[in-house]
Amino acid sequence: GVGKSALAAYAVWLALRDRFADAAVRVSGMERGESLKLKRLAENVDRGRFIAVYDPSPLPAYYEPGAYAHEVQKAFERSSVGSFLVEETLRELLSLKGVERVSVLVVLPDDIYRSVVERNPELKSELGRYTLRVNLRDTRFLEEVVKAYSGCTGSFKELAESIARFEDGYTLVAKYAGLTLREKECSVEDVRETLDEAK
């Protein structure tokens, strides 16, 4: 969903800003042997580090809460080529372990991750130590999303706690709470009412 992709984009931005990396390379999918392209890139660039980012489900549009996740899973299950590509891409990216100046960031929705590792126990064990599970209901994270989009200062802990009680789409709700705060000149009451009505 939007939360993991947004968090990954933010992590890459921080890495670039803080000079941990000098460039980011978007990976849309890799077939067997294609990791060589990234290895050659690392070898041929005189200096600098880059992050290879693989997110098979970045959101092109929002039209209904939860709908996109359902569409991604449906497409994944429908396409043996698609599921094969995710698995092959993960194998290729894992082959980059130890390559100097290359870091890898993979963003997978839980359902796709489970589907891949259930069919490939060896892939699960390889990915296991590199897997970071993120709780997007974390109220500190949601509060920071609200602050980033609103431009307002102060504590929005209560709003974040209210947003965390939604069934899904927390990051998207936090984004629009922040945008509404900006529009309403940081009036929390208006946003609180909107959130209460939406539940």
WOJOTA-V823474 format. One record per pair of residues at least 24 apart in sequence whose ideal C-beta (glycine too) atoms are under 10 Angstrom apart, sorted by the first residue. I is the first residue (numbers start at 1). GAP is how many residues later the second one is. If there is no record, write none. Layout:
# WOJOTA-V823474
i=I gap=GAP
i=I gap=GAP
This chain:
# WOJOTA-V823474
i=1 gap=56
i=1 gap=58
i=1 gap=61
i=1 gap=64
i=1 gap=65
i=1 gap=67
i=1 gap=68
i=1 gap=71
i=1 gap=108
i=1 gap=109
i=1 gap=135
i=1 gap=167
i=1 gap=168
i=1 gap=169
i=1 gap=170
i=1 gap=171
i=2 gap=55
i=2 gap=56
i=2 gap=57
i=2 gap=60
i=2 gap=63
i=2 gap=66
i=2 gap=67
i=2 gap=134
i=2 gap=166
i=2 gap=167
i=2 gap=168
i=2 gap=169
i=2 gap=170
i=2 gap=171
i=2 gap=172
i=2 gap=173
i=3 gap=104
i=3 gap=106
i=3 gap=131
i=3 gap=132
i=3 gap=133
i=3 gap=134
i=3 gap=135
i=3 gap=138
i=3 gap=139
i=3 gap=142
i=3 gap=165
i=3 gap=166
i=3 gap=167
i=3 gap=168
i=3 gap=169
i=3 gap=171
i=3 gap=172
i=4 gap=51
i=4 gap=53
i=4 gap=54
i=4 gap=103
i=4 gap=104
i=4 gap=105
i=4 gap=106
i=4 gap=130
i=4 gap=132
i=4 gap=167
i=5 gap=48
i=5 gap=50
i=5 gap=52
i=5 gap=53
i=5 gap=54
i=5 gap=102
i=5 gap=104
i=5 gap=166
i=6 gap=52
i=6 gap=53
i=6 gap=101
i=6 gap=130
i=6 gap=135
i=6 gap=139
i=6 gap=142
i=6 gap=165
i=6 gap=166
i=6 gap=168
i=6 gap=169
i=7 gap=100
i=7 gap=127
i=7 gap=129
i=7 gap=134
i=7 gap=138
i=7 gap=164
i=8 gap=43
i=8 gap=45
i=8 gap=46
i=8 gap=47
i=8 gap=50
i=8 gap=97
i=8 gap=98
i=8 gap=99
i=8 gap=126
i=9 gap=44
i=9 gap=46
i=9 gap=49
i=9 gap=96
i=9 gap=98
i=10 gap=131
i=10 gap=134
i=10 gap=135
i=10 gap=138
i=11 gap=40
i=11 gap=42
i=11 gap=94
i=11 gap=96
i=12 gap=39
i=12 gap=41
i=12 gap=91
i=12 gap=93
i=15 gap=34
i=15 gap=35
i=15 gap=36
i=15 gap=88
i=15 gap=90
i=16 gap=34
i=16 gap=35
i=19 gap=29
i=19 gap=30
i=20 gap=29
i=20 gap=31
i=20 gap=83
i=21 gap=27
i=21 gap=28
i=21 gap=29
i=21 gap=30
i=21 gap=80
i=21 gap=81
i=21 gap=82
i=21 gap=84
i=22 gap=25
i=22 gap=26
i=22 gap=27
i=22 gap=28
i=22 gap=29
i=22 gap=79
i=23 gap=25
i=23 gap=26
i=23 gap=27
i=23 gap=28
i=23 gap=29
i=24 gap=26
i=24 gap=27
i=24 gap=28
i=24 gap=29
i=24 gap=79
i=24 gap=81
i=25 gap=25
i=25 gap=26
i=25 gap=27
i=25 gap=28
i=25 gap=29
i=25 gap=77
i=25 gap=79
i=26 gap=25
i=26 gap=26
i=26 gap=27
i=26 gap=28
i=26 gap=29
i=26 gap=32
i=27 gap=25
i=27 gap=26
i=27 gap=27
i=27 gap=28
i=27 gap=29
i=27 gap=62
i=27 gap=65
i=27 gap=66
i=27 gap=77
i=27 gap=78
i=27 gap=79
i=28 gap=26
i=28 gap=27
i=28 gap=28
i=28 gap=30
i=28 gap=57
i=28 gap=61
i=29 gap=25
i=29 gap=27
i=29 gap=52
i=29 gap=53
i=29 gap=55
i=29 gap=56
i=29 gap=57
i=29 gap=59
i=29 gap=60
i=29 gap=63
i=30 gap=24
i=30 gap=55
i=30 gap=58
i=30 gap=59
i=30 gap=60
i=30 gap=61
i=30 gap=62
i=30 gap=63
i=30 gap=65
i=31 gap=53
i=31 gap=54
i=31 gap=57
i=31 gap=58
i=31 gap=61
i=32 gap=56
i=32 gap=59
i=32 gap=60
i=32 gap=63
i=33 gap=55
i=33 gap=59
i=33 gap=62
i=34 gap=54
i=34 gap=55
i=34 gap=58
i=34 gap=59
i=34 gap=61
i=35 gap=54
i=35 gap=56
i=35 gap=57
i=35 gap=58
i=35 gap=59
i=35 gap=60
i=35 gap=61
i=35 gap=64
i=35 gap=67
i=35 gap=69
i=36 gap=56
i=36 gap=59
i=37 gap=55
i=38 gap=54
i=38 gap=55
i=38 gap=57
i=38 gap=58
i=38 gap=61
i=38 gap=64
i=38 gap=66
i=39 gap=56
i=39 gap=57
i=39 gap=60
i=39 gap=61
i=39 gap=63
i=41 gap=58
i=41 gap=60
i=41 gap=61
i=42 gap=54
i=42 gap=57
i=42 gap=58
i=42 gap=59
i=42 gap=60
i=43 gap=56
i=43 gap=57
i=43 gap=58
i=43 gap=59
i=45 gap=56
i=47 gap=54
i=48 gap=53
i=49 gap=51
i=49 gap=52
i=49 gap=53
i=49 gap=54
i=50 gap=51
i=50 gap=52
i=50 gap=53
i=50 gap=54
i=51 gap=51
i=51 gap=52
i=51 gap=53
i=51 gap=54
i=52 gap=40
i=52 gap=41
i=52 gap=44
i=52 gap=47
i=52 gap=50
i=52 gap=51
i=52 gap=52
i=52 gap=53
i=52 gap=54
i=53 gap=50
i=53 gap=51
i=53 gap=52
i=53 gap=53
i=53 gap=54
i=54 gap=32
i=54 gap=35
i=54 gap=36
i=54 gap=38
i=54 gap=39
i=54 gap=50
i=54 gap=51
i=54 gap=52
i=54 gap=53
i=54 gap=54
i=55 gap=50
i=55 gap=51
i=55 gap=52
i=55 gap=53
i=55 gap=54
i=56 gap=26
i=56 gap=29
i=56 gap=30
i=56 gap=33
i=56 gap=34
i=56 gap=50
i=56 gap=51
i=56 gap=52
i=56 gap=53
i=56 gap=56
i=57 gap=29
i=57 gap=50
i=57 gap=51
i=57 gap=52
i=57 gap=54
i=57 gap=55
i=58 gap=49
i=59 gap=113
i=62 gap=107
i=62 gap=110
i=62 gap=113
i=62 gap=114
i=64 gap=105
i=65 gap=101
i=65 gap=102
i=65 gap=103
i=65 gap=104
i=65 gap=107
i=65 gap=108
i=65 gap=133
i=66 gap=101
i=66 gap=102
i=66 gap=103
i=67 gap=102
i=68 gap=41
i=68 gap=101
i=68 gap=104
i=69 gap=40
i=69 gap=41
i=69 gap=42
i=69 gap=43
i=69 gap=99
i=69 gap=100
i=70 gap=41
i=72 gap=37
i=72 gap=39
i=72 gap=40
i=73 gap=36
i=73 gap=38
i=73 gap=39
i=73 gap=42
i=76 gap=33
i=76 gap=35
i=76 gap=36
i=76 gap=39
i=76 gap=40
i=77 gap=34
i=77 gap=35
i=77 gap=38
i=82 gap=30
i=83 gap=29
i=83 gap=32
i=83 gap=33
i=83 gap=36
i=86 gap=26
i=86 gap=27
i=86 gap=29
i=86 gap=30
i=87 gap=28
i=87 gap=29
i=87 gap=30
i=87 gap=32
i=87 gap=33
i=87 gap=36
i=90 gap=26
i=90 gap=27
i=90 gap=30
i=90 gap=33
i=90 gap=36
i=90 gap=37
i=91 gap=29
i=91 gap=31
i=91 gap=32
i=91 gap=35
i=93 gap=34
i=93 gap=37
i=94 gap=29
i=94 gap=32
i=94 gap=33
i=94 gap=36
i=97 gap=29
i=97 gap=33
i=104 gap=26
i=105 gap=27
i=106 gap=24
i=106 gap=25
i=106 gap=26
i=107 gap=27
i=110 gap=24
i=135 gap=29
i=135 gap=35
i=136 gap=28
i=136 gap=32
i=136 gap=33
i=136 gap=34
i=136 gap=35
i=136 gap=38
i=137 gap=24
i=137 gap=26
i=137 gap=27
i=137 gap=28
i=137 gap=29
i=137 gap=31
i=137 gap=33
i=137 gap=34
i=138 gap=26
i=138 gap=32
i=139 gap=24
i=139 gap=25
i=139 gap=31
i=139 gap=35
i=141 gap=29
i=141 gap=30
i=141 gap=33
i=142 gap=24
i=142 gap=28
i=142 gap=29
i=142 gap=31
i=142 gap=32
i=142 gap=33
i=142 gap=35
i=142 gap=36
i=143 gap=31
i=143 gap=34
i=143 gap=35
i=144 gap=30
i=144 gap=34
i=145 gap=25
i=145 gap=26
i=145 gap=27
i=145 gap=28
i=145 gap=29
i=145 gap=30
i=145 gap=32
i=145 gap=33
i=146 gap=27
i=146 gap=28
i=146 gap=29
i=146 gap=30
i=146 gap=31
i=146 gap=32
i=146 gap=33
i=146 gap=34
i=146 gap=35
i=146 gap=42
i=146 gap=45
i=147 gap=27
i=147 gap=31
i=147 gap=34
i=148 gap=26
i=148 gap=27
i=148 gap=30
i=149 gap=25
i=149 gap=26
i=149 gap=27
i=149 gap=28
i=149 gap=29
i=149 gap=30
i=149 gap=31
i=149 gap=32
i=149 gap=33
i=150 gap=24
i=150 gap=25
i=150 gap=27
i=150 gap=28
i=150 gap=29
i=150 gap=30
i=150 gap=31
i=150 gap=32
i=150 gap=33
i=150 gap=34
i=150 gap=35
i=150 gap=36
i=150 gap=38
i=150 gap=41
i=151 gap=27
i=151 gap=28
i=151 gap=30
i=151 gap=31
i=151 gap=35
i=152 gap=26
i=152 gap=29
i=152 gap=30
i=152 gap=32
i=152 gap=33
i=152 gap=34
i=152 gap=35
i=152 gap=36
i=153 gap=33
i=154 gap=32
i=154 gap=34
i=155 gap=33
i=156 gap=25
i=156 gap=30
i=156 gap=32
i=156 gap=35
i=158 gap=30
i=158 gap=34
i=159 gap=29
i=159 gap=32
i=159 gap=33
i=159 gap=36
i=162 gap=29
i=162 gap=30
i=162 gap=33
i=162 gap=34
i=162 gap=36
i=162 gap=37
i=163 gap=28
i=163 gap=32
i=163 gap=35
i=165 gap=30
i=165 gap=34
i=166 gap=29
i=166 gap=32
i=166 gap=33
i=167 gap=32
i=173 gap=25
